[in-house]
């Protein structure tokens, strides 16, 4: 991912968009601070639909007894 200053991004916005569409997103900076990212709509869609970890756990299809109980016994030492 490349960084580009806002004034340069404005001057070459069409090229910035073309690069994002072809797989190279850009971080736009203003006064040295990262402000926004330009990425393709396809990449945005992938990121927008990633479920949270909590939702993944809530959707777990297994039954209560399919998850092994945690052992309180300390692990054994393994020599290499």
C-alpha positions as CSV (number, residue, x, y, z in Angstrom):
1,X,0.0,0.0,0.0
2,X,1.4,3.3,-1.0
3,X,1.2,6.6,0.8
4,X,0.4,9.8,-1.1
5,X,-0.1,13.4,0.2
6,X,-3.6,14.8,-0.2
7,X,-2.5,17.6,-2.6
8,X,-0.9,15.0,-4.9
9,X,-3.9,12.7,-4.6
10,X,-6.1,15.5,-5.8
11,X,-3.9,16.3,-8.7
12,X,-3.8,12.6,-9.8
13,X,-7.1,11.3,-8.4
14,X,-7.9,9.4,-11.6
15,X,-4.6,7.5,-11.4
16,X,-5.1,6.8,-7.7
17,X,-8.5,5.3,-8.4
18,X,-7.2,3.2,-11.3
19,X,-4.4,1.8,-9.1
20,X,-6.9,0.9,-6.4
21,X,-9.1,-0.9,-8.9
22,X,-6.1,-2.8,-10.1
23,X,-5.2,-3.9,-6.5
24,X,-3.0,-1.2,-5.1
25,X,-4.8,0.8,-2.5
26,X,-3.4,4.2,-1.4
27,X,-3.2,5.8,2.1
28,X,-3.9,9.5,1.8
29,X,-2.0,11.7,4.2
30,X,-2.7,15.2,5.3
31,X,0.0,17.2,7.2
32,X,1.9,13.9,7.7
33,X,-1.0,12.1,9.3
34,X,-2.8,9.1,7.7
35,X,-6.3,10.2,7.0
36,X,-8.1,7.9,4.5
37,X,-7.6,4.8,2.3
38,X,-8.6,4.6,-1.3
39,X,-9.4,1.0,-2.2
40,X,-11.5,-0.8,-4.8
41,X,-15.2,-1.3,-4.1
42,X,-14.6,-5.1,-4.4
43,X,-12.0,-4.9,-1.5
44,X,-14.3,-2.7,0.5
45,X,-17.2,-5.2,0.1
46,X,-14.9,-8.0,1.4
47,X,-14.0,-6.0,4.5
48,X,-17.5,-4.7,5.1
49,X,-18.9,-8.2,5.4
50,X,-16.4,-9.8,7.8
51,X,-18.4,-10.9,10.8
52,X,-17.2,-10.1,14.3
53,X,-15.6,-12.8,16.4
54,X,-18.6,-12.7,18.8
55,X,-21.0,-13.3,15.9
56,X,-18.8,-16.2,14.7
57,X,-18.9,-17.8,18.2
58,X,-22.7,-17.2,18.5
59,X,-23.2,-19.0,15.1
60,X,-21.2,-22.0,16.1
61,X,-23.3,-25.0,15.0
62,X,-21.9,-27.6,17.4
63,X,-23.5,-28.9,20.6
64,X,-22.3,-28.1,24.1
65,X,-20.4,-31.4,24.5
66,X,-18.4,-30.9,21.3
67,X,-16.0,-28.5,22.9
68,X,-13.4,-30.2,25.2
69,X,-13.3,-29.2,28.8
70,X,-10.3,-27.2,29.8
71,X,-7.9,-29.0,32.1
72,X,-6.6,-27.2,35.1
73,X,-3.6,-29.6,35.2
74,X,-0.3,-27.9,34.3
75,X,1.2,-29.0,31.0
76,X,4.0,-31.5,31.0
77,X,7.5,-30.3,30.1
78,X,8.7,-31.5,26.8
79,X,12.5,-31.8,26.2
80,X,13.8,-31.1,22.7
